[in-house]
């Protein structure tokens, strides 16, 4: 049986899986910035591992609910900021030593709530680093999306982390 050599937790938009032409038509002639980030992730982190199989589990709706857990009156649950340390520890435990985790998160000033019609936890880089370090990950790289815009117009923080080990 094989082994898991990497995992990714990626917030994404459902049109990501649509053909390029359709994405361009839906997004005013521009592709979604996460597409290039995912291609870069594969080139830089996945391809060097030479995996014989890549499994993609598209859990958009599940992760949206667990990640976001809205505070509507008819739902109950924990907020993202309360669940995040546990989820990160579980991801860390799941990866083999040396495994890589990619995350792409909405960026903000460490608040939880509604922002541009979306409920979530919006962390800055330093806070995200504290969460990831506390879970045992080592930072490899980070960048802001979409590329080429002033920082205040880059609402996404993308980062790559490694579980220590060989």
C-alpha positions in Angstrom: 0.0 0.0 0.0 1.2 3.5 -0.7 1.8 6.4 1.6 0.4 9.9 1.9 3.1 12.4 0.9 1.1 15.6 1.0 -2.2 17.2 1.7 -3.8 20.6 1.0 -6.5 22.6 2.6 -7.7 25.0 0.0 -10.6 27.4 0.2 -11.9 27.7 -3.4 -14.7 28.9 -5.6 -16.9 26.2 -7.2 -16.2 27.5 -10.8 -12.6 26.3 -10.3 -13.4 23.0 -11.9 -15.0 24.5 -15.0 -13.2 24.8 -18.3 -11.0 27.9 -18.8 -13.3 29.5 -21.3 -16.3 29.2 -19.0 -14.3 30.7 -16.0 -13.2 33.6 -18.2 -16.7 34.3 -19.2 -17.9 34.2 -15.6 -15.1 36.4 -14.3 -14.9 39.4 -16.7 -12.2 37.8 -18.9 -9.9 36.9 -16.0 -9.2 33.5 -14.6 -9.4 33.0 -10.8 -6.1 33.7 -9.2 -6.0 30.5 -7.3 -5.6 28.5 -10.5 -2.1 29.7 -11.0 -1.4 29.1 -7.4 -2.5 25.5 -7.7 -0.3 25.0 -10.8 2.6 26.5 -8.9 1.9 24.2 -5.9 2.0 21.2 -8.2 5.2 22.3 -10.0 7.1 23.3 -6.8 5.8 20.9 -4.2 4.0 17.9 -5.7 5.9 17.1 -8.8 9.3 16.8 -7.0 7.7 14.1 -4.7 7.0 12.0 -7.9 3.7 10.6 -6.6 2.3 7.7 -8.5 -1.3 8.7 -7.6 -2.9 12.0 -6.8 -6.3 11.9 -5.1 -8.4 15.1 -5.1 -11.3 15.1 -2.6 -13.5 18.1 -3.5 -15.1 18.8 -0.1 -16.1 22.4 -0.9 -19.5 22.2 0.9 -18.2 20.2 3.8 -15.2 22.4 4.4 -17.3 25.5 3.9 -19.6 24.4 6.7 -16.9 23.2 9.1 -14.6 26.1 8.2 -17.2 28.7 8.3 -19.9 27.4 10.8 -22.2 30.3 10.5 -23.9 31.9 13.5 -27.4 31.8 12.1 -30.1 31.4 14.8 -31.1 28.0 13.4 -27.7 26.5 13.5 -25.4 25.8 16.4 -21.7 25.0 16.5 -18.3 26.3 17.2 -16.8 29.3 15.5 -13.8 28.8 13.2 -11.4 30.4 15.6 -12.3 27.8 18.3 -12.0 24.8 15.9 -9.0 25.8 14.0 -6.3 24.6 16.4 -7.9 21.1 16.6 -8.3 20.9 12.8 -4.6 21.9 12.3 -3.4 19.4 14.9 -5.4 16.6 13.1 -4.0 17.6 9.7 -0.5 17.5 11.2 -1.1 14.1 12.7 -2.3 12.8 9.3 0.7 13.9 7.3 3.8 11.7 7.1 7.0 13.3 8.3 8.2 15.7 5.7 4.6 16.1 4.3 3.5 19.4 2.9 0.3 21.4 3.6 -0.9 24.2 1.3 -3.5 26.7 2.6 -5.3 29.5 0.9 -7.3 31.6 3.4 -9.2 34.9 3.4 -6.9 37.6 4.9 -7.9 40.1 7.5 -7.2 41.7 10.9 -7.9 38.7 13.1 -11.6 39.0 13.3 -14.4 36.6 12.8 -17.6 37.6 11.1 -19.1 38.8 7.8 -16.9 40.3 5.2 -18.0 40.9 1.6 -21.0 38.6 2.0 -18.9 35.7 3.5 -18.7 34.5 7.1 -15.2 33.4 8.2 -12.1 34.0 10.3 -9.8 36.5 8.7 -6.3 36.3 10.0 -3.1 38.2 9.2 0.1 36.5 8.4 1.6 36.7 12.0 -1.6 35.1 13.5 -1.7 32.4 10.9 2.0 31.7 11.6 1.2 31.3 15.3 -1.7 28.8 14.5 0.5 26.8 12.1 3.6 26.8 14.4 1.5 25.7 17.4 0.3 22.8 15.4 3.9 21.8 14.6 4.3 23.0 11.0 7.3 24.8 9.6 6.7 27.6 7.0 8.2 27.1 3.6 6.6 30.0 1.7 3.7 32.5 1.6 2.3 34.9 -0.9 -0.8 37.1 -1.3 -3.4 36.7 -4.0 -4.2 37.8 -6.6 -0.7 38.7 -7.7 0.3 42.1 -9.1 -2.2 44.2 -7.1 -1.6 46.5 -4.1 -1.7 44.5 -0.8 -5.0 46.1 0.2 -6.5 44.6 -3.0 -5.1 41.1 -2.2 -7.7 39.5 0.1 -6.1 36.0 0.1 -3.1 34.7 2.0 -1.6 31.5 0.5 1.1 29.6 2.4 3.0 26.3 2.3 4.0 24.4 5.4 5.9 21.2 6.1 5.6 18.7 8.9 9.1 18.2 10.3 10.9 14.9 9.6 12.6 13.2 6.7 
